[in-house]
């Protein structure tokens, strides 16, 4: 019996690093996707929107099925601004699922990026599960270097969404999708159970394996100018 318990313990210890490596690969893939999309600024996300965003989510190779309409499922990562918007939180892993999106045919993977554009949307995002278009308004974002924030969708939506499939990058509707934390993957990355909200509020230090994603995010989204940064609810303002 003791030998059986010992064997199980050894197997568990061997499997843990592999699970952690798999979870961290998700973070690295998200970094690569963001880099590739922003490498073509004339067809990518307008830089001013990234700088104004409160949170950024990247879901690489979201799976979908069906013809025209179909279900979807994806896993990715998300980070939010902390310290009055001058830095980024450790990334939390997330899952997005349900609903349908766009006029895309087949079952190929689609890279998805979601920008949270205001503090109100960020607060909603930190709930254990919420529905895009229901709990929080979402719209397809404008594309290209010259696109500005002066569109009705951007002015009113709490979140903007984008997709890349077969080399085509465009704003996309994610109405009806649900987004929630992937607590199991977070446990692998952080080495312990951590609260989703604590991660996004910057209360949990970023593990070394997530630094590449944060560096990539800061390269494109940068620190929001402090003079324009609106403090989160409950935050202290300088006297």
MIVOBA-656844 format. One record per residue (C-alpha): residue number from 1; residue in one letter; chain; x negated, y negated, z. Coordinates in nm, 4 decimals. Last residue first. Example, Ala and Ser with C-alpha at 12.3 -4.5 7.8 and 13.67 -1.06 7.14 Angstrom:
# residues 2
REC:2:s:A:-1.3670:0.1060:0.7140
REC:1:a:A:-1.2300:0.4500:0.7800
This chain:
# residues 239
REC:239:x:A:0.4330:-6.5662:-0.2529
REC:238:x:A:0.3488:-6.2695:-0.4727
REC:237:x:A:0.6397:-6.0394:-0.5463
REC:236:x:A:0.7158:-5.7253:-0.3505
REC:235:x:A:0.8749:-5.4332:-0.5353
REC:234:x:A:1.2213:-5.3197:-0.4278
REC:233:x:A:1.3577:-5.3152:-0.7809
REC:232:x:A:1.0718:-5.3064:-1.0265
REC:231:x:A:0.8826:-5.6287:-1.0874
REC:230:x:A:0.9279:-5.7927:-1.4293
REC:229:x:A:0.6018:-5.8120:-1.6218
REC:228:x:A:0.5701:-6.1273:-1.8304
REC:227:x:A:0.2894:-6.2940:-1.6368
REC:226:x:A:0.1290:-5.9569:-1.5748
REC:225:x:A:0.0744:-5.8933:-1.9447
REC:224:x:A:0.1659:-5.5242:-1.9962
REC:223:x:A:-0.1435:-5.3107:-1.9734
REC:222:x:A:-0.2167:-5.1245:-2.2954
REC:221:x:A:0.0437:-4.9463:-2.5052
REC:220:x:A:-0.1953:-4.8285:-2.7763
REC:219:x:A:-0.5246:-4.7669:-2.5969
REC:218:x:A:-0.3499:-4.7207:-2.2607
REC:217:x:A:-0.1597:-4.4219:-2.3991
REC:216:x:A:-0.4747:-4.2648:-2.5393
REC:215:x:A:-0.6576:-4.3087:-2.2088
REC:214:x:A:-0.3605:-4.1649:-2.0190
REC:213:x:A:-0.3494:-3.8618:-2.2497
REC:212:x:A:-0.7228:-3.8029:-2.2107
REC:211:x:A:-0.6975:-3.8355:-1.8299
REC:210:x:A:-0.4583:-3.5445:-1.7872
REC:209:x:A:-0.7155:-3.2734:-1.7107
REC:208:x:A:-0.8696:-3.4813:-1.4324
REC:207:x:A:-0.5449:-3.4706:-1.2293
REC:206:x:A:-0.3586:-3.8052:-1.2090
REC:205:x:A:-0.3074:-3.9161:-0.8505
REC:204:x:A:0.0494:-3.8855:-0.7152
REC:203:x:A:0.2400:-4.1915:-0.5924
REC:202:x:A:0.2412:-4.3542:-0.9363
REC:201:x:A:0.6193:-4.3990:-0.9519
REC:200:x:A:0.6319:-4.1452:-1.2346
REC:199:x:A:0.4697:-3.8726:-1.0238
REC:198:x:A:0.6750:-3.9489:-0.7132
REC:197:x:A:0.9948:-3.9350:-0.9200
REC:196:x:A:0.9137:-3.5861:-1.0469
REC:195:x:A:0.8458:-3.4615:-0.6930
REC:194:x:A:0.5329:-3.2509:-0.6552
REC:193:x:A:0.4921:-2.8786:-0.5942
REC:192:x:A:0.1254:-2.7862:-0.5847
REC:191:x:A:-0.1785:-2.7456:-0.8111
REC:190:x:A:-0.1019:-3.0673:-0.9988
REC:189:x:A:-0.0987:-2.9097:-1.3451
REC:188:x:A:0.0542:-2.5744:-1.2507
REC:187:x:A:0.3179:-2.7337:-1.0276
REC:186:x:A:0.4047:-2.9760:-1.3065
REC:185:x:A:0.4566:-2.6810:-1.5415
REC:184:x:A:0.7040:-2.5224:-1.2985
REC:183:x:A:0.8830:-2.8528:-1.2370
REC:182:x:A:0.9600:-2.9209:-1.6021
REC:181:x:A:1.1406:-3.2498:-1.5459
REC:180:x:A:1.4746:-3.3197:-1.7155
REC:179:x:A:1.6050:-3.4678:-2.0386
REC:178:x:A:1.9453:-3.3997:-2.1899
REC:177:x:A:2.0290:-3.4738:-2.5515
REC:176:x:A:2.3717:-3.6168:-2.6314
REC:175:x:A:2.2481:-3.8930:-2.8567
REC:174:x:A:1.8895:-3.8385:-2.9713
REC:173:x:A:1.9113:-4.0644:-3.2759
REC:172:x:A:1.5982:-4.1031:-3.4834
REC:171:x:A:1.3613:-4.3807:-3.5876
REC:170:x:A:1.1286:-4.2637:-3.8594
REC:169:x:A:0.8034:-4.0872:-3.9430
REC:168:x:A:0.7789:-3.8532:-4.2414
REC:167:x:A:0.4718:-3.6281:-4.2516
REC:166:x:A:0.6727:-3.3076:-4.2579
REC:165:x:A:0.8604:-3.4193:-3.9450
REC:164:x:A:0.7855:-3.7154:-3.7223
REC:163:x:A:1.0506:-3.8498:-3.4873
REC:162:x:A:1.1254:-4.1734:-3.3022
REC:161:x:A:1.3436:-4.2812:-3.0105
REC:160:x:A:1.4168:-4.6135:-2.8435
REC:159:x:A:1.5493:-4.6381:-2.4865
REC:158:x:A:1.7461:-4.8916:-2.2839
REC:157:x:A:1.9233:-5.0011:-2.5993
REC:156:x:A:2.0538:-5.3573:-2.6194
REC:155:x:A:1.7811:-5.5709:-2.7772
REC:154:x:A:1.6273:-5.2772:-2.9599
REC:153:x:A:1.9491:-5.1758:-3.1297
REC:152:x:A:2.0489:-5.5323:-3.2114
REC:151:x:A:1.7153:-5.5952:-3.3764
REC:150:x:A:1.4688:-5.8674:-3.2772
REC:149:x:A:1.1983:-5.6397:-3.1364
REC:148:x:A:0.9903:-5.6741:-3.4494
REC:147:x:A:0.9004:-5.4494:-3.7402
REC:146:x:A:0.5912:-5.5791:-3.9203
REC:145:x:A:0.3586:-5.2981:-3.8143
REC:144:x:A:0.6082:-5.0279:-3.9038
REC:143:x:A:0.9174:-4.8526:-3.7727
REC:142:x:A:1.2254:-4.9765:-3.5834
REC:141:x:A:1.3564:-4.7464:-3.3087
REC:140:x:A:1.6470:-4.5032:-3.3296
REC:139:x:A:1.8814:-4.5842:-3.0422
REC:138:x:A:1.9310:-4.4763:-2.6802
REC:137:x:A:2.1666:-4.5898:-2.4042
REC:136:x:A:2.1184:-4.4184:-2.0659
REC:135:x:A:2.3530:-4.1965:-1.8644
REC:134:x:A:2.5465:-4.1101:-2.1787
REC:133:x:A:2.3392:-4.1933:-2.4868
REC:132:x:A:2.0584:-3.9775:-2.3581
REC:131:x:A:2.1836:-3.7494:-2.0823
REC:130:x:A:2.0171:-3.7316:-1.7428
REC:129:x:A:1.8459:-3.4803:-1.5172
REC:128:x:A:1.6539:-3.5026:-1.1888
REC:127:x:A:1.6828:-3.8821:-1.1862
REC:126:x:A:1.3663:-4.0725:-1.2717
REC:125:x:A:1.4890:-4.1644:-1.6183
REC:124:x:A:1.7697:-4.3709:-1.4692
REC:123:x:A:1.5144:-4.5910:-1.2898
REC:122:x:A:1.3105:-4.6262:-1.6090
REC:121:x:A:1.6181:-4.7320:-1.8057
REC:120:x:A:1.6865:-5.0109:-1.5584
REC:119:x:A:1.3196:-5.1122:-1.5651
REC:118:x:A:1.3332:-5.1773:-1.9383
REC:117:x:A:1.2277:-5.0373:-2.2755
REC:116:x:A:1.1937:-4.6626:-2.2240
REC:115:x:A:1.0176:-4.5381:-2.5361
REC:114:x:A:1.0777:-4.1843:-2.6648
REC:113:x:A:0.8466:-4.0052:-2.9060
REC:112:x:A:0.9456:-3.6869:-3.0900
REC:111:x:A:0.7356:-3.4471:-3.2971
REC:110:x:A:0.9528:-3.2160:-3.5053
REC:109:x:A:0.9106:-2.8395:-3.5336
REC:108:x:A:1.0536:-2.6604:-3.8346
REC:107:x:A:1.3906:-2.4833:-3.8160
REC:106:x:A:1.5535:-2.5958:-4.1371
REC:105:x:A:1.7123:-2.9155:-4.2636
REC:104:x:A:1.6913:-3.2661:-4.1247
REC:103:x:A:1.9823:-3.5063:-4.1360
REC:102:x:A:1.9362:-3.6450:-3.7872
REC:101:x:A:1.9753:-3.5043:-3.4418
REC:100:x:A:2.1811:-3.2424:-3.2661
REC:99:x:A:2.2881:-3.1724:-2.9088
REC:98:x:A:2.0916:-2.9844:-2.6455
REC:97:x:A:1.7408:-2.9937:-2.5001
REC:96:x:A:1.4548:-3.2034:-2.3682
REC:95:x:A:1.2053:-3.0663:-2.1170
REC:94:x:A:0.9503:-3.2707:-1.9251
REC:93:x:A:0.5914:-3.2583:-1.7963
REC:92:x:A:0.4874:-3.5492:-1.5781
REC:91:x:A:0.1991:-3.7740:-1.6778
REC:90:x:A:0.0070:-3.9526:-1.4027
REC:89:x:A:0.1348:-4.3054:-1.3815
REC:88:x:A:0.0181:-4.5860:-1.6088
REC:87:x:A:-0.1443:-4.9204:-1.5243
REC:86:x:A:-0.0696:-5.2939:-1.5249
REC:85:x:A:0.3108:-5.2656:-1.5158
REC:84:x:A:0.3612:-5.4158:-1.1690
REC:83:x:A:0.1423:-5.1477:-1.0131
REC:82:x:A:0.3106:-4.8701:-1.2088
REC:81:x:A:0.4015:-4.8077:-1.5735
REC:80:x:A:0.5629:-4.4788:-1.6659
REC:79:x:A:0.4282:-4.1509:-1.8100
REC:78:x:A:0.6043:-3.8683:-1.9931
REC:77:x:A:0.5065:-3.5233:-2.1169
REC:76:x:A:0.6397:-3.2640:-2.3582
REC:75:x:A:0.8680:-2.9647:-2.3972
REC:74:x:A:1.1285:-2.9193:-2.6670
REC:73:x:A:1.4663:-2.7749:-2.7493
REC:72:x:A:1.7157:-2.8490:-3.0218
REC:71:x:A:2.0578:-2.7367:-3.1333
REC:70:x:A:2.1902:-2.7754:-3.4818
REC:69:x:A:2.3531:-3.0001:-3.7356
REC:68:x:A:2.2230:-3.0548:-4.0895
REC:67:x:A:2.1570:-2.6779:-4.1318
REC:66:x:A:2.0710:-2.4837:-3.8175
REC:65:x:A:1.7802:-2.4778:-3.5800
REC:64:x:A:1.5548:-2.7115:-3.3880
REC:63:x:A:1.2234:-2.6945:-3.2101
REC:62:x:A:1.0444:-3.0004:-3.0770
REC:61:x:A:0.6907:-2.9863:-3.2104
REC:60:x:A:0.5285:-3.2314:-2.9687
REC:59:x:A:0.7480:-3.4185:-2.7163
REC:58:x:A:0.5871:-3.7516:-2.6218
REC:57:x:A:0.7487:-3.9733:-2.3576
REC:56:x:A:0.6543:-4.3376:-2.2952
REC:55:x:A:0.7731:-4.5454:-1.9994
REC:54:x:A:0.8184:-4.9178:-1.9298
REC:53:x:A:0.7762:-5.0348:-2.2894
REC:52:x:A:0.6730:-5.3907:-2.3749
REC:51:x:A:0.3246:-5.2974:-2.5001
REC:50:x:A:0.4676:-5.0057:-2.6963
REC:49:x:A:0.7274:-5.2335:-2.8540
REC:48:x:A:0.4659:-5.4915:-2.9514
REC:47:x:A:0.2582:-5.2216:-3.1222
REC:46:x:A:0.5343:-5.1366:-3.3672
REC:45:x:A:0.5644:-4.7555:-3.3810
REC:44:x:A:0.4204:-4.5992:-3.6939
REC:43:x:A:0.4427:-4.6420:-4.0691
REC:42:x:A:0.2266:-4.9499:-4.1215
REC:41:x:A:0.0384:-4.8531:-3.8047
REC:40:x:A:-0.0980:-4.5297:-3.9576
REC:39:x:A:-0.3339:-4.4042:-3.6852
REC:38:x:A:-0.0496:-4.4658:-3.4357
REC:37:x:A:0.1221:-4.1417:-3.5339
REC:36:x:A:-0.1970:-3.9369:-3.5214
REC:35:x:A:-0.3028:-4.0733:-3.1812
REC:34:x:A:0.0420:-4.0136:-3.0301
REC:33:x:A:0.0426:-3.6556:-3.1591
REC:32:x:A:-0.3095:-3.5907:-3.0282
REC:31:x:A:-0.2214:-3.7177:-2.6793
REC:30:x:A:0.0902:-3.4994:-2.6720
REC:29:x:A:-0.1255:-3.2016:-2.7674
REC:28:x:A:-0.3604:-3.2765:-2.4777
REC:27:x:A:-0.0706:-3.2842:-2.2281
REC:26:x:A:0.0721:-2.9570:-2.3618
REC:25:x:A:-0.2754:-2.8039:-2.3390
REC:24:x:A:-0.2660:-2.8947:-1.9695
REC:23:x:A:0.0333:-2.6671:-1.9170
REC:22:x:A:-0.1365:-2.3793:-2.0999
REC:21:x:A:-0.4560:-2.4265:-1.8989
REC:20:x:A:-0.2567:-2.4212:-1.5753
REC:19:x:A:-0.0882:-2.0976:-1.6754
REC:18:x:A:-0.4252:-1.9431:-1.7630
REC:17:x:A:-0.5725:-2.0670:-1.4352
REC:16:x:A:-0.2890:-1.8995:-1.2430
REC:15:x:A:-0.3053:-1.5594:-1.4114
REC:14:x:A:-0.6330:-1.4498:-1.2510
REC:13:x:A:-0.5107:-1.5427:-0.9040
REC:12:x:A:-0.1833:-1.3560:-0.9566
REC:11:x:A:-0.3609:-1.0456:-1.0860
REC:10:x:A:-0.5927:-1.0486:-0.7830
REC:9:x:A:-0.2995:-1.0786:-0.5415
REC:8:x:A:-0.1112:-0.7941:-0.7129
REC:7:x:A:-0.4191:-0.5722:-0.6865
REC:6:x:A:-0.4583:-0.6582:-0.3170
REC:5:x:A:-0.0925:-0.5739:-0.2474
REC:4:x:A:-0.1289:-0.2405:-0.4268
REC:3:x:A:-0.4523:-0.1620:-0.2392
REC:2:x:A:-0.2820:-0.2378:0.0915
REC:1:x:A:0.0000:0.0000:0.0000
